Each structure stands twice: as C-alpha cells, then as structure tokens.
C-alpha cells in the first residue's frame, strides 16, 4: 500500500458571484480535516474560477498531452500531482457547471485512474443530477467515481445564509473521504503503469519504474527485510541499509537512478545505478525474501546493466565477503571477483561491458 501522503484537490466548481459553493466547500474541509490527518491526506481547496481557464483553446487534442498554453501547463501540473478529487458542485439545468466540464476537457492522462467524489448542492434534487451528468464524463476520462456522495438540499440545510450544523452530514463527508482514500491506494498500480518510462516486469502483472524520494517508506521496509539475512551471514549489524531512516533513503533516492519492481502496489525489488568515471556503479540489489529464486534479481541486474551510460567500460558492485549466494549469482552473470576484500568486510565484483553478454 502507498505510504506517502495523499494529495486530494477539493474543487469548488461554481464561479457565479454570490454562489453558495464556497460555504459548502469550507464546511466540507472543516468536517473532514481531522479524519484527513489520521489518513495521511493533504486537502487542497481549489476554486476553478481562480484557474483563469478560458474555454478549451488548445490546438492539439488533450489526449496528446501537447499543451501550448501556459494556463494549460499549470492546470496539467496541478492535476498530475493530485491523487484524488472531491468536486463541490451545484446543479445547473439538470447538469454540471460549464466550468467543471471545461476543466475536465482540458486534460487527458492526468485524470486517469484517480478517484473522484462529489458533494452536490441544490434545491429540488440537491444537485444529484449534476453528479449523474458528471459521472458520464469522468468515467470516459478513466476516473473512478465514488459510490459515496453527499447531497445537500439547500432549502432544508441553510438558515440565515449559513449551513445548519448536521452531524449526519458531517459523518457522510467522512465516509466519502474514507472511500476516496481506499480507492486511491487501490488504483495506484493502474496509475503507475501509465507513467512515462514504466515497463512490464518479469512476473505477470508486475511493472518497473524509476523510484523517487516519495518511495522512501517502501524502500526502507524492503531494505530491512532483505539486509537482515546479510547481517546474519556476514556476522555484523554494521550495514547501512539496516539503519537508514526514511529521510536517509529519501536523500539517496534523489541522487541515484533507482529502478523499482512492483506488483499490486507492493515493492518487490530494486537496484540503484550511477556513473563513476568510466565505471557503472550498481548497488542495493534487493528482492523480497518470499520471491527469491524466481529470476527477479537477474532481471533487475540486467535492466541496470542495459541502462549503463554510453562511456561506461565496466560495471562495478560490492557485496558482503561472506555473501556466497550473492557472489555466486553475480559470477553466473559474468562478474569477476576482485581479490583482497575491503576493510569494511565487502568484496568488489566487476564486469566488462565490452564483452559479449551472458546468455
């Protein structure tokens, strides 16, 4: 499961002067903020009127991802960075506001595989027809609308220009946030698969992508699961991977090019690389203990080798001097053990990148 904080945009959809939408939006944020803190959710209120989006004015189709207008690029970056959405929307003539439809139409892939919940308001239908209209559009964009909704009938909920306190309505808003959070976690693998640079992995349904500092919690867990065995074999606890905090991991993820192998939101393995003169330095090759022996380590190793910088002449890596299983794996893949162990109890292995590949 994803462990980084979730970013949820609360979209205030009405731009009509004097509209009641801002009051509904303020109530919603106030009602769910305590629960959001418990769930690790960052709520970001955003009024569509503040985006200054004219009616769609891009020449290329939104599915191309080619944006010429600065306002489109800003909107794209905002939506792309979000994990989920809550639309606070009125109903205009049995449908959604034009501002919401226009904001949705501007983009394509940025919306895909992200959940969206609705808080509607109105008189006769409490805005529910706006929600039904919106669902037709968002599903076309591969978004996932929630089953949970909050519908506010203004004739019953408003007194003296303010929303009356309503414990049931507050509870419904929390239920909506809970469902949004669960769906956001569940849809993460779908979002990952459409990231630029994501490639299929060696197991059915698995995929590999570059890790970022946001992945530090998962990497920290993987390291501690994998390097415990190394500590036992080498009779030492002085292994950096066992003691690094998420902040330590976050720091080196920013400087190494690290490939992570995922399946259903679980980090199965990783390897990091970076150039060191004419050497291509590999490190932190790890595979979860329950999936060892299935070729994942070899797949990650070859992926790292294939990404070597053009001027690299050899691959360089280190492992524990007593890690016989690791050493044997590397030697089968064409690595040569360099004599004389280092003072820290590791050994160095190298592989000539100019030689023919190992079958």
N, C-alpha and C positions, 0 to 999 in steps of 0.2 A: 504494500500500500504506500502511496505517496506520503512523504513526511514533511515536505516543505509547506510553508503557509499557503493557503489557497487565496487567490485574489478574485473577489466577486464584485462585479460592477452592478450598482443599483441604478438603473436607467430611469430617469424622470422624463417621461415621453411627451407631456403636454408643453407647448410653448405659448399657449393663449394667455395674454395678460390677465391676471386675476384668477387664474385657474387654481383649482383646489389640489392639484397634483403635488406641489411642494410640501403641503401639510401632510399628505399621505406618506410621502417619502420620508419626512422627518419622523413620523410615528413609526414607520417600519424599521428604520435604522435604530431608533431608541429601543424598540421592542426586542430586537434580536441581537443587539450588541453583546450582552452578557454571554449568550449562547455561542456567538461567533468567537469570542475569546476562548471558550472551552474547546471549540472545534479547531482552533488554529486558522480561522478565516479572517481575512482582511476585507472589510466592507469599504467600497469606494463609491460614494454617491456621485452621479454624473448627470447633469441636465443636458438633454440633447440640444436644447437651444443654445448652449454655450459652445457647441462644436463649430458653429458657423458653416454648416454643410449646406451648400446650395442643392437644388435638385440635381441628381446624378449628372455629372458633367465630364466624366472620363471617356476618352475615345475607345480604349480597349475594353473588352468585356471583363467584369470583375473576376471571373474565373481564371483569367490570365495572370493576375497578380501584378500586372504592369500599371503603375499609377504615376501619372504626370503631375497631378495637382498636390500642392503641399498639404492642403486640408485632408486629402485622402490618405496621404502617407502618415499623417498624425493619427487619424482615426484607425488606420490599419495597425499601427504600433500599439495603440491603446487596447484594441480588441484582442490582438495576438497575445498580449501579456496577461490577459484575463483567463481564469479557469472556468468561470461560470457567470451567469447573469440573472438578475431579477428585474423585470420590466414593470414599472409602476405606470399603468396606462388607463386613460379614460376610454370611453366608447363614443365614437362619432358616427352617427348614421349607420349603426349596425356593424361598424368596423373599427380597425385600429387607426390611430392618428397617422396622417401622412408623414409626419416627422419620423416615426418609428419605421414605417415601410421604407422610407428613403435611406435611413441609416443602415438598415439591413441590406438593402440592394447595393450599396457601395462596395461591399466586400464579398469574398468567397471563402477561400480555405481558412481564413482566420476564425470563422464561426464553427467550423466542422468539429463534431464530436465533443461539443461542450453543452452542458445542460442550461436550460433557461426556465425560470419560474415566473409566475405572473401574479401581481397584485393589481386588481382592477377596481374601478370605482365608477359609479354612475347612478342613475335614478331607477328607471323601470327594471333593468336587468342587472344592475350592479356592475356593469361593464363586462359581463361574461361573453357577450357576442364579439366584443373586441378580442378577447382571448381566443375564442374559436377561430376567428379570422387570422390572428397572428400565428396560431399553430400550423395552419396550412403553409405559411411562408417559411417558418423556421425549420420545419421538417425537410423542406426542399433544400435548405442550406446544410442539411445533415446535423442540425442541432437536435437535442433531445429535450422536449418539453416535459415538465414535471406533471405528475398526476395531482399533486397537492397544489391548491391555489387558495388565494384569499380574495374574496369578492365583497366589496363594501357598498351597501345601498345608502347613498348619501341622505336620503330623506329620513332614514332611521338613525344614522350614525353621527350626524352633525347637529351641534347645538351652539348657537351664538357664534357661528363661524369656525368652530373647533370640533375635532373628533372627540366624541364622548369616550371616557375610559371603558374598556371592554376586555375583560380577562380572557374570554373565549377567542376574541380576535387576536390578542397577543399570542395565545397558545397556538393558533393556526399559523401565525407567522413563523414561530419557532419550528413547527412541523415542516413548513416549507423549506426552511434553511437546512434542517436535518436531511431531508430528502435530496436537496441540491448537493450537499456535501458528499453523501453516499454515491450519487451518480458521478460527481466529479472525479472521485477516486476510481470508480469502476471504468470510466471512459478514458483514463489516462493512456492505456496501451493503444487505443484507437488513435488518440492524438499523436502519440509518439510515432506511429507508423507513417504518418503523412508529413513528418518533419523533413526538411531538406537534409540529405545525407544519410537518412535511415536506410538500412539494408536488411534483407532477410538473414536470419541466423541459421545455425545448423540443426536446430530442433524444430519440428512443426509448430508454427505459430510464434516462434522466437524472432527477435529482431535486435539489431545492434545500432547504436547511435553514440555520438560523442557525448561524454559526460560533462556537466557544467558544475560550478560551485553549488548550485541548488541541489545537486545529488549527494552532497556530503553526508547526510544522515545514513542513506542506504550504503554508501561506500564504507563508512565507519563500521557498520554492522557486518558487512561482508569481510572486512579485514580481520575483525576479531574472531569471526567464525573460522577463517582459514588459517590464520597465523598461530592459533593455539596449538595445532599439530606441529608446526615448525618449531615452536618453543620446546615442545616435548622432545622431538627428535634431536635438536641441537643443544638441549640441556641449558637453555638460557631464556630469561624473560626480557633480555635487553634487545627487543625487536621493536623498532619504531612503530610498525603497523599495529602493534597491540596497545600502544599507549596514546596514539594520536586522538585528539578530540575532534568533534565535527568542525570546529574552527580551523584546526590544523589541516584537516583534509580539504576544507574549502580553499585554503591558501594554496596548496599544491595543485588542486584541480584547475586553478586559474593559470598555472604556468606549464603544466604538462598537457599533451594531447592524449586524452584517455578515452578508450573505447569501452563501452559497457554493453553486455549482452543481457537482454530482458525477455521475460515471458510472463504474460498476465500481470504486469506491474511489479514483478519480482526481479531484482538484480541477481542474475545467475553467475556472472563472472566479469572480469575486467582485465585490461592491460594498459599501461601508460607508455608513451614514447616521447622522445625529443632528440634533436640533433646535438652532438657533442663533437665539434670539429667534423672530421670525416667519419666518425662513428655514429651509428643509430642506436641510441641507448634505450633499452627496454627495461621495464620494471613493474612490480606489483601484479604479476600474473596471478590471478586467483579464480578459482571455480568453487562454488558452494559444495560442501562435503558430500551431500546426498546425490550429486550428479557427476561425480568424478568417474573417470573410466569410460565416458561416452563421447570422447573426442572434442569436448568444448575447449580444453586448454590448447590443443593443437590448432583448432580453428582460430582462436584468439591470437595465437602466436603467429600464424601465417598472415592473418589480417594485419598485424602490427608490422611484420616484415614487408608486406606489399605496400605499406604506406611510407616506406623509407624515403628520405629526401634524395633527390637525384644525384647529389655529390657524395652520398654515403658509400663507403667502401666495405664496411663490415658492421655487423650487429654486435652489440656488447650488452651483457646482462650479468647479474650476480644472484647467487642463491646461497643458502646455508651449506657449510662444508660437510655436514652430516646428512644433508637432504638427498639421500641416494635416489629416491623416486624422482625428484625434480631433475637431478643431474642426468639420470637415465633418459627421461623424456627429452631433454634438450639434445643429448647426444644422438638419439634416434632421428632428430630433426636436423642433423648436420652440424651441431655445435661442437667446438673443441674446448676441452678443459685446459685452462691455463695453469701451469704449475705454481706452487707457492701461494697458499691461502693468505688472505689479508688478515691483519691483526684483529679485525672485528669478527672473525670466525666465518667469513664468507669466502666463496670461491668465485672466480671470474670465468665466464664462457664467452667465446666469440664465434662468429660465423661469417665466412667470406661471402659478401653479396655478389661478387663477380663470378662465383662458381655456379654450376648447374643446380637447379632446385632439387630438393629431396622429394622423391615420389610419395 
